[in-house]
Amino acid sequence: MNIPVWRRLGRAILIPVLALLTALAIGALVMAIFGDDPVRAYQGLFSGAFGNGRAWSTTIRKMTPLILTGLSVAVAFKAGLFNIGASGQFIIGTICSVAVGIHFEGLPAFVHLPLAIAAGIAGGTLWGALPGLLKVYTGAHEVIVTIMLNYVASLFAGWTVYAGGTQGQQPGPLWDPTAGAISETPDVLASAQIPWIVGPPYRVHWGVVLALLVAVVMWWLIYRTTVGFELRTVGQNARAARYAGMRVNGMIILAMALAGALAGLAGTIETLGLNHKFAPEFSGAVGFDGITVALLGQTHPLGVVLSAFMLGALDAGAARMQFESGVAADIIQVIQALVLAFVAAPTLIRTLYRVRRAPDEVETTTLTTGWAGR
């Protein structure tokens, strides 16, 4: 039976929209219980995200890495895998790109910039492929391995910029000697920096366009190619895919490598386009936020872009909300966590709003396929 596009779209966004509205309502209730004004808080949130040109630019900057880390989690989901390692892949991508970006002085920009981007993608790819290889050849679960690799990546990155100790400890290979006791790299050379679309104070760079193009490429790969079909089939039923002659083990490794490449590119763009250096505090939580983005976007590239925009706006408006209403910006983290919980448990939303499942409808997002013990 052919289902109209508008009906399929409505079905796809219904649960995420209800989850977001429910999370915002609970957030308002929490504010009211503690004596804060939720209307004023949300007005400040909206103003901080869309109130003027600088607010819009902040939203766009916040959205950019979320698109790529969301895609990273989503592509793994398509193959039935749960990539918790976007954070570590993001960090490794950052380190590899900055390592190239601060060296090779004299290279022209049309060589240096692509080289630095390629280094970041390669680093993320290798870091992502590792749990895929371990899963295929040793049976190690990707969730456990990626969690551990997050710690390894964070500690490794910290060592590369370690400023050294007073008792003879050597500084890390990427540490900036002019930074004194501060653990950070030198600035990336101008030839390796992603150019601005709109310069300071707005600081919107071409990495935004690159992230959107990657989302289009991922949509094409997943829904318009044989490889994408095999990825989705493996994610739906690995045994059936193997019986049909598909390369299940190869798809698992490929999915994790792609996931790592996307998260590594996110770190690369943040470094070459915005921060222009690496310091341990720059890594943030964008890798873990990719899980919320992917689930809210129903693991579809278009949905990932929209959910990244919404979460980017929430993040961008949090500081203004706190300034205007006195409500702690941490409430945004609570709302994001509630969104994740509601999207991960769609039955709860269906029960709450009495939304019936259509006879031909199946859940497109599940957290359980990766735990099935393939």
Salt bridges, closest charged atoms under 4 A:
GLU142 OE1 - LYS135 NZ 2.98
GLU142 OE1 - HIS141 ND1 3.46
GLU184 OE2 - LYS277 NZ 3.24
ASP187 OD1 - LYS277 NZ 3.53
GLU230 OE1 - ARG247 NH2 3.09
ASP315 OD2 - LYS62 NZ 3.88
GLU324 OE2 - ARG320 NE 2.60
ASP360 OD1 - ARG11 NH1 3.17
GLU361 OE2 - ARG350 NH2 3.40
GLU363 OE2 - ARG350 NE 3.32
GLU363 OE2 - ARG357 NH1 3.07
